[in-house]
Amino acid sequence: MTITIDRPEAPAGPPKLDRDALRRAQAETLDTPRMAYSLLAKMMFKPVDLMYGKQGSFTKFAMLEVIARVPYQAWERMGYWAVHRYAGRSVLAKRVFERIVEARADQDNEQWHLLIMQDLIQRNGMKQNWLLHKVAPWFISFFYYHVSWVLFLVRPEASYRLNAEFEDHAEHEYMTFVADNPDLEFMPDPGTYADEYGRYRSVADLMRQIGHDERVHKLASLENVKDPHWAPTR
């Protein structure tokens, strides 16, 4: 007998804000202290600052977005493993699958961020070094993936907390970058991915939207710290 499970509807993703709301979101971020980052988080942030500079840039953000997808990929992998394990417990299996769909949606959102950053890099004629923008992201992502995977296996709350710290860092980096570069207000949004991501009045607003997306991801991970929904070891 074949059992069919309806696929959960993919989340709509972070809300798209208008110009005034984006400015308010930026002000809220800049007025909010950063989280108290763990040693693991600092072990990722420090090398990135050393290699790409403490100041934000399109190339640095492209690097961060490569890494940002990693925990969602790890959770998705663990989710499929858990669905197989809990196949005989339909309610739990369905809940796990819902978490897979959420992780996939968050991962896709981060992928749009990466595509947008790469488009801005190309449009501004910026060069990307093979070592810094191909090899280094792979090594850092490899480390982050396995840390996220192991933490989720042993203590899922810690994996969610680490991702919240990463997203908090990204949120502040984007909003600070816009504040430090007022010329972005006069740079039109090229709208390359407008159909998928929305069109904004300026690159400044586009970056604010991405920063707000990271806040939404952070808050979702913090909620999951309180209730990880499912844990393979339990």
TAJORA-V474676 format. One line per field, one symbol per residue. ss: DSSP state (~ for helix, > for strand, _ for the rest). psi: psi as a letter, one per 20 degrees, with the letter a starting at -180 (. if undefined). burial: # if it has 24 or more other ideal C-beta (glycine too) atoms within 12 Angstrom, else .. A space follows every 10 residues. Layout:
BEGIN
ss->???
psi->???
burial->???
END
This chain:
BEGIN
ss->__________ ________~~ ~~~~~~~~~~ ~_______~~ ~~~~~~~~~~ ~~_____~~~ ~~~~~~~~_~ ~~~~~~~~~~ ~~~~~____~ ~~~~~~~~~~ ~~~~~~~~~~ ~~~~~~~~~~ ~~~______~ ~~~~~~~~~~ ~~~~~~~~~~ ~~~~~~~~~~ ~~~~~~~~~~ ~~~~~~~~~~ _~~~~~____ ___~~~~___ __~~~~~~~~ ~~~~~~~~~~ ~~~~~~____ ____
psi->pppppppqpp qirqqpqrgg hghggggggh ipqqroqrgg ghhggghghh hiqhqqrghg hgghhghhhg hhgghgghgh ghgghkhinh ggghhghhhg gghgghghgh hhgghgghgh gghjkqqppg ghjggghggg hgggghgggg ghggnhhhgh gghhgghggg ghgghhgghi mhihhjoqph khkhhhiqqq hrhghghggg hhghgggghg hhhhhhnigq phi.
burial->.......... ..##.##... .##.##..## ...##....# #..##..#.. ##...##### ########## #########. .##....... ..######## ########## ########## #......#.. .##..##..# #.###.###. ###..##### ########## #########. ...#....#. .##...##.# ########## ########## #..##..### ##..
END
